[in-house]
Every structure is written in structure tokens, then in C-alpha cells.
């Protein structure tokens, strides 16, 4: 599971980088730039969710060791 979440985090980070290249800094909220902002926000949320999931799995493992 750790490898799977790591791969997903790397893919989300790659999407963030890709969407940054699509931004037009002169007109940031028009056309493809708006889609790029939405993609960056969605990828950032995915990274946060995956990191929270990984932390919760670590906590679960520690709780099971104490039993």
C-alpha cells in the first residue's frame, strides 16, 4: 500500500507541474489558465488526502502493535 500511495503522490505532483506549465500569467483566469488552476487545486487536494491516508495507516499499525 505504501508503494501505491507513493506512486499516486508522484503522479499528482507531476500533474501540478504540468498544469503550472499551462498557466498564462498575463491572463490567469481566462481559457486554459482557469482549467490549469482547477487542475492544480485538485492535484494538491489529492496529495493532501493521500498523505493523510498514509499517516492514518501508520497510526493504525502502531495501535495494532500495542495490543
Secondary structure, DSSP 8 states (H G I E B T S, - for coil): -HHHHHHHHHHHHHHHHHHHHH--SSSTTSTHHHHHHHHHHHHHHHHHHHHHHHHHHHHHHHHHHT-
